[in-house]
Amino acid sequence: MKLWRLTRAPFVALDGKGAQLYGARYAPRGVPVVSLASEVGLAVLVALRYQPKNALGDLVGIPDDFVLGWTEVDSVPERVPDRDEDTIRAFVGEWLETRRSLTCAIRSKVLPEADVIYLNPRHPDAAQVAPLTTRPFSFAECLHTPPMLDSFRGEN
């Protein structure tokens, strides 16, 4: 299965160190886990949610070292029950601790048609996962306002 990740260039390693230091939405701090997405659009939307904004909600000061990456993983993710966040966190914590599968799938709250895929870097098969193949990614280019929008706004 092809999995996607939008991250800053220094953090492309699939080692889970960021989540280990800071935690992840459904994983406890102190435990490594890698967050990926089943769809490229979900990877972009999730990363966009965490970008700095001013008081008006406009994006400001986004770093310019983002890369969009993907890898192929030979794993059928274990489905995390679609319940309340505390139940999901408990399930993920136990899943990480037991190392019973390489990946698990959590229905995305941002885009429910896609999944957040957690990869357990402590699982024995994690060593066989290929590093991310990456390309530069720019939020400025992705979110630029097309010239035709002015005509929709009646500005021409």
Secondary structure, 3 states (H helix, E strand, C coil): CEEEEEEEHHHCCCCCHHHHHHCECCECCCCCCEEEECCHHHHHHHHHHCCCECCCCCECCCCCCEEEEEEECCCCCEECCCCCHHHHHHHHHHHHHHCCCCEEEEECCCCCCCEEEEECCCCHHHHHCCCCEEEECCHHHHCCCCCCHHHHCCCC
